[in-house]
Amino acid sequence: MERFADSHDSFYITEVAEQANELAASIPQLLEKITVLQAAVNDFANLNLEEGAVPEESFGYIPLDLGEFFAKIFALEQALTLDVDYRHPELRHRPCTFLEVGCGGGRLVHLLSCTDRFNFDKIHGFDISEPMIKAGQARYGLGSNLFVEDCLTFDYSGYDVVFFYRPLQDDDAETAFENRLIETLKPGAFIVGAGQESLDNNRKVVAKDDQNSIFKRL
Ligand SMILES: C[S@@+](CC[C@H](N)C(=O)[O-])C[C@H]1O[C@@H](n2cnc3c(N)ncnc32)[C@H](O)[C@@H]1O
């Protein structure tokens, strides 16, 4: 005679196996949906940004892969959640002010502003190219959240998180920007970098992830 516990266990295992099969079957479709949505977002973000509108030592507009960008933002969220300086009684971490340096037309500022998934209470971006900022302001309606500035002279003290994807192609100019960023940031602020030149060797910041892209100002 079959014991009740045995039949109950096998029923449970069958049910879990069925659910796992359903989940596995839905993954390819889900990935395809993401690809289509990413293409739509990239198309929407294509502003035909004017070439040659940046100084010689600068990079022009090169979009960061969206998957890479959001992987960094999730890693940032994890680092902020674990950090006592950012603790909040109800939220994952206290609301943070966010700045993108070299935002082009503001595609990433726009994407972050479209969702309340992340806990940013101010999302700004600047670029040295006025035509790019004007094109982005017209396209996304972000108004004064996008502005024209030079990363080599900007004062970063008003922000909790500063993100950049290498604005300067000249190594010395990029290092000068990163030094300026670190000198003017408030202690405890976070940097999210892509393609950085010197952050990894700077004693005034500490790495907060194993990919060396999240840093905290000491
Ligand atoms: C690699 S692209 C960044 C792309 C952007 N993060 C994205 O993924 O959508 C570099 C950007 O830095 C800007 N840039 C170059 N020199 C700059 C400077 N001195 N100050 C501010 N922005 C600058 C360029 O105009 C360009 O839009």
The ligand as an SDF file (V2000), in Angstrom:
LIG
                    3D

 27 29  0  0  0  0  0  0  0  0999 V2000
   31.0890   57.5960  -25.1090 C   0  0  0  0  0  0  0  0  0  0  0  0
   29.8840   58.8870  -25.2790 S   0  0  0  0  0  0  0  0  0  0  0  0
   28.8050   58.5770  -23.9190 C   0  0  0  0  0  0  0  0  0  0  0  0
   27.4870   57.9510  -24.3450 C   0  0  0  0  0  0  0  0  0  0  0  0
   26.3840   57.8870  -23.3070 C   0  0  0  0  0  0  0  0  0  0  0  0
   26.8910   57.5850  -21.9900 N   0  0  0  0  0  0  0  0  0  0  0  0
   25.3520   56.8350  -23.7000 C   0  0  0  0  0  0  0  0  0  0  0  0
   25.6430   55.6270  -23.5700 O   0  0  0  0  0  0  0  0  0  0  0  0
   24.2740   57.1730  -24.1730 O   0  0  0  0  0  0  0  0  0  0  0  0
   30.8410   60.2580  -24.6710 C   0  0  0  0  0  0  0  0  0  0  0  0
   30.0580   61.5550  -24.5460 C   0  0  0  0  0  0  0  0  0  0  0  0
   30.8630   62.4950  -23.8200 O   0  0  0  0  0  0  0  0  0  0  0  0
   30.6480   63.7810  -24.3430 C   0  0  0  0  0  0  0  0  0  0  0  0
   31.8050   64.6330  -23.9990 N   0  0  0  0  0  0  0  0  0  0  0  0
   33.0160   64.6550  -24.5930 C   0  0  0  0  0  0  0  0  0  0  0  0
   33.8240   65.5610  -23.9830 N   0  0  0  0  0  0  0  0  0  0  0  0
   33.1070   66.1040  -22.9810 C   0  0  0  0  0  0  0  0  0  0  0  0
   33.3780   67.0890  -21.9910 C   0  0  0  0  0  0  0  0  0  0  0  0
   34.5680   67.7030  -21.9220 N   0  0  0  0  0  0  0  0  0  0  0  0
   32.4180   67.3950  -21.0910 N   0  0  0  0  0  0  0  0  0  0  0  0
   31.1850   66.8010  -21.1740 C   0  0  0  0  0  0  0  0  0  0  0  0
   30.8700   65.8620  -22.0900 N   0  0  0  0  0  0  0  0  0  0  0  0
   31.8050   65.5100  -22.9880 C   0  0  0  0  0  0  0  0  0  0  0  0
   30.4790   63.5300  -25.8410 C   0  0  0  0  0  0  0  0  0  0  0  0
   29.8240   64.6130  -26.4830 O   0  0  0  0  0  0  0  0  0  0  0  0
   29.6940   62.2260  -25.8710 C   0  0  0  0  0  0  0  0  0  0  0  0
   28.3050   62.4630  -25.9090 O   0  0  0  0  0  0  0  0  0  0  0  0
  1  2  1  0
  2  3  1  0
  2 10  1  0
  3  4  1  0
  4  5  1  0
  5  6  1  0
  5  7  1  0
  7  8  2  0
  7  9  1  0
 10 11  1  0
 11 12  1  0
 11 26  1  0
 12 13  1  0
 13 14  1  0
 13 24  1  0
 14 15  1  0
 14 23  1  0
 15 16  2  0
 16 17  1  0
 17 18  1  0
 17 23  2  0
 18 19  1  0
 18 20  2  0
 20 21  1  0
 21 22  2  0
 22 23  1  0
 24 25  1  0
 24 26  1  0
 26 27  1  0
M  CHG  2   2   1   9  -1
M  END
$$$$
